[in-house]
């Protein structure tokens, strides 16, 4: 009897295991990613700067994609990326992670990832390290602690991007994308809180950053008589919250939009875009941080086989340094009256998946700081240049 029970139990366990394997057989798990090495020389008007630096960015991407018998597409994606080490050893953490459902009706995605304003934006063509929207800026950005530049990231990209409307980044969200029909695709995403990811839950729903962050947009892609065409428009809006402490200075609500397009023929592509960032990062009651900010940009690229070259230019006005407090607890009133950046880049594919690229970027910015208490205004300017060489292996 005992042997019979053991045999029956073993048979049941085996059946369950085989059933589970059968259920999982429709899911395909894949592993990929990239490793990118940067070597840079940079210089600007700020003192005490390091002029040479190396950096390494590595990302491992795990995907699980399945298809049910009824045609439902489903799966998950997890991106693991090395973090900035600073004075501590570099660690590895989750960059993005999400699950999705899809079908002829479109796609629903839930998790930590870029929203609709980022996903659907069309802007100038870029190559290699991506010039005005690339990694070169990380070597120029620095935030002096005193003087008229205090609280402002010199060389920092306005509003987080020169080519896209302000968005919620990788904040935890839900997104719906329509299927592409006649070349057109649209979508919308919603995040309860900006800057909030993974298992983090905001305790005070009225303090810090933005809440109810909506992103939306649509784009079109197509080809006619040898020409490629892409055009799109996106927008974002959110409700500002108290900064630092409840009842303190508060971010203003904003509504921002972006529009852009590209046209290509042969190996050439040309395009550009415009952003109206409204009162993004403006602080209520601090006039020096209020008012519209805007960016326009253009670019052209040429690709011939494994070789690509590109030129870009961007011009921004009136953008803010961000909602940060200084040592006295007062929101700094630093903003840029003018920000111009020029970029050129090349890329060459040495072997499948292995690319060598280089960028040269120049930044010219004028800054104004208005003290939130005294109203005194000081002005400063900064010019900087950075040259970056990189290797990238996609696998």
N, C-alpha and C positions, 0 to 999 in steps of 0.2 A: 504493500500500500504506500509506504514511504517513497519507494523508488518511483511508483506511478505518479505520486503528487509532485515529486521533483521533476519528472519528465514533463508533466503537464505545465508546471510553472516555467520550465525552461522553454518549452514550445511557445507559451504565451508571450514571454519576454522577447523571443526571437521574432515573433509575428509583429509585435509592437515596433521593434527596431526596424524591421523591413518596411513597415508601413510608414514610419517617420522618414526613412531614406527615400521612399517613393514620393512622399509629399515634398521633400526638399530637392528632388531631382530636377525640378523645373527652374530652380534658382541657380544662376551662374555667378560665382564669386570670382572677381578679377582683382589683381594687384598691379598698381602702376605708380607713377609719380615723376618727380624731377629733382635734380640737384644743380644749383646754379652758383658759380663762384664769381665774385666781383673784385676787381682791383681798381681803386679810384685815386685821382689827384684832384684836390679842390681848394679853393681860396675865395675869401670875401673880405669885406671891410671890417668884420668883427675881429677883435683881438683874441689872443690865446687860443688859436685854432690848430688842430692837427691837419696837416696838408695831405697826408697819405693814409690810406686805410684799406684793409681787406674785409670782405664780408662773405658769408655763406648762407644760402637759403636752400633748405631741403624740405620736400613735401612727399609724403607717402599717401596714396589714395587707394582706399579699399572700396570696391563697389560690389553690391549684390543685386542682380537684376533677374526678375522672374516674369513669367507669363502664365496666367491661369487658363484653364480649359475654356472659360467663357470669354477669353480675349483680354481680360484685365491685365494691364502692365503694373508692376509694383516692384519696389526695391528700396535700397538705402545706399547712401554714400557717406564715407567718413574720411576727412582729410587731416592727417597728422603732420604738424609742421614744427621745425626747430624754432625756439623762441629767441628773442634778443637776450644775450647773456648779460650785458652790462659788466659789472664788476664780479658777477657770479658766473659759474659754468652755465653754458647753454643747456636748456631743457627741451623736452618735447611735449607738446600739448595739442589738443584738438583745435584746428582752425575752423573747419566747417563740418557739420554733420546733419543729415536730414533723411527723411523717408518720403516716398512719393507713391502716388497712384496715377495711372494714366490710361488713356484709351482714345477712341475717335472723338470723344467729347472734350478732350484737352488733358491737362495735367494739374494735379494738386500736390504741392510740396509743403512739408512741415519740418521745422527745425531751425538750425543756425546756418544761414547762408545769405547771399546778396539778394535783395528784393527786386521788384519789378522795374524800378527806375534804373538800376544797374544792368539788369538782364536785357532790357529792350532798347537801351540807348544806342543811337547811331552817331558817330562822330568822325573826325579826321582819321585817315588810315595811318597806322603806326607800324614800325618794324623793330626787330631786335629787342632792345631794352625799353622800347615804347616811348622814347623822347618825353613829351610834355605830360605823359601820364605814367611815367615809369619809375624805376628804382634809383635814378641818379639823384633825385631830390633828398633821399635819406642821408646823403653825405653832406649836403649843405645845411640842412635844418639844425638850428640851435636856438636856444631861448635864453638870452642874457637876463640876469636878475635885477639889474639896476639901469637907470637912465631912460631915455625916451624909447628905447627898444624893449623895455621890460615887458614880459608876458607875451611877446610876439615871436613866433618861430620864423626866424629869418630864412628865406628860401622855401618855407613851407608852402605846400600847394593850397591855394585859396579854397575855402569851403570843403576841403577834403579831396577835390578833383577839379581840374581845369576843363574837363570834357563831359562831366555828368552832373545832373542836379543833385543837391544834397540828399543823402539817403541814410538809412538806418544801419548800414554796414551789415555785420553778421548777427545782429540782434535776433533773438528767437522770434519766429514769425510764421505766418501761413501765407501761401501764394497760390494763385490760380493763373494758368496760362492757357489761352485758347489754342486749338490746333491752327496751323498755318493754312489759310484758305485764300487762293488767288494771290499768294505772295504776302498776305497780311496776317500778322499775329498780334494779339493784345494780351494784357494781363494786369493784375492788381495784387498787392500784398499788404499785409497789416502786421505791425509789431506793437505790442502793448507798451513797451518801454525801449527807448534807444539805449545802446551801450549795455544791454543786459542779455547774457547768454547762458546756455547750458542749464545747470541746476540752480542758478542764482535766482532768487525771488526778492523783489523790491519790497522792503518793509514799510516804507513811507511812500505812498503812491504820488505824493505831491512834491517830492524833493528830488532834484537832480535831473538834468537833461530834458528830454522830451517824452511825452506819452502820446498814445494813439497816433502812431506814425504810419501814415498811409503813403503808398507808392503806386503809380499806375502809368500806363503808356501803351503805345502801339508802334509797330514798324512795318516797313514793306521792303522786300528784296525781290529782284527779278533781273532778267536779261533780255535785251532786245538788239538784234542785228549786230552782235558782237560786243555790245556795251553792257556792263553790269551797273545796276542802280540799287541804292539802298537809301532809305529815308525814314525818319522816325521822330516821335515827340514823346517825352515823358514828363511826369510831374511828381511832386511830393508835398505833403503838408503834415503838420504835427502841432500839438499843443504844448506850449512852454510851461515849465514847472519852476518852483522855487530853487534857487541855487544855494548849495551848502546847507542851509538850515531853513526850516519851515518858517514862512513869514519874512524871509530876507528878500534880496533882489531876485527878480523873476525873468526868465527868458520870455521873449515875445513869441506869440504864435506866428507861423510863417506859411506861405504858399510859394513854392518854387517850381520853375519849369525849364525844360531844355528841349531844343530842337536841333537836328543835324542831318547831314546827308553825305553820300559818296557817289562818285561816278567813276567807272573804270573802263579802259579800253586797251587791249594788248597787255603790256606789262605795267601800264601806268594806272594809278588811282589818285584822285584828288577829292578833297572834302573838307568839311568844317562844321562848326556848330556855334550855338549861342545859349548861354545860361542866364536866367534872371533868378537870383538866389533870394530875392525879397529880404526879409528881416532875419534870415537864418543866423543864429548865434547873437542876435541883438538882445540887449538887456533893457527891460522896461524901466523908464525913468532915467536912463543914461543916454543923453542925446548923441554922444560921440560914437555910440555903437549902433544907432538906429539908421534907417534908410536903406534903400535898395542897394544890393551889390550885384555885379554882373561880370560875365566873362564871355569873350568870343575867341575863337581859334580857327586856324586853317592848317592844312598839311597836304603834302604830296609825296607819293612813294613810287619807286620803279623796281620791278622784280624781273630778273632774267635767270631762269633755272635756279641754282642754289644761292644766287646773290640777290640782295635787296638793299636799297638805300632810301632814306626818307628825310624830309625837312619839315619842321613844324614851327608855329608861332602862336602865342597866346597873349591876350591883353585883358587884365582884370582891374576892376575899380571898386572901391568902397567896401571891401570885405573885412571881416572882423577877425580878431586874434583868437576868439573863443571864450567861453564863459569860465574864466579862471579868476581866483581871488589872489590879491597880492598880500604882503605881510601884514597890512593894516586891516584886512578883511574887506577892502573896497574892490569892486570889480574894475579892473583896468580898462581904460578907454582907448587902448591902442588899436588902430586899424590902418589899412593901407589905402592911400588915396590913389596909388597907381602901382601896378605889378605887371611887368612885361617879362616874358621869357622866350628865348629862341633855342631851338634844338635841332641837331642833326644826328643821324644814326645810320649804321651799316650792319648787315648781318650776313653770314655765310655758313651754309650747311656743309660741314666737312664730311659727314656720314649720316645715314639715317638716324634721326633722333639727336644728333650732336651738332650744336650750333655755336659759332663764335660771333660775338657782337660787340659793338662799341658805340658810345654816345658822347657828344659834347654838348653841354647845356650852359646857357648864360642867363642870369637873372638880374633884373634891375627893378628895385622897389623903393617907393617913397612911403614913409610911415608918419603917422600923426598920433600923438598921445595927449588926450585931454583928461586931466585929473577929475575924478568923479566928485570930489569934495570942493576943491578950490576953483575948478574950471580953467586952471592954467593949461596952456597948450604948448607942447614942445614938438619939434619935427626932427626927423632923422631920415637917412637914406642908406641903402645898402646895394652893393653890386657884387655878384659872385659868379664863379665859373667852376664847373666840375667836368672832368673827363673820366669815363668809366669803360673798362674792358671787361667782358664777361665770357664765360663758357657755360653752356647749359646742355644737360643730358636729360632727355625725356625718355622714360621707359615704361 
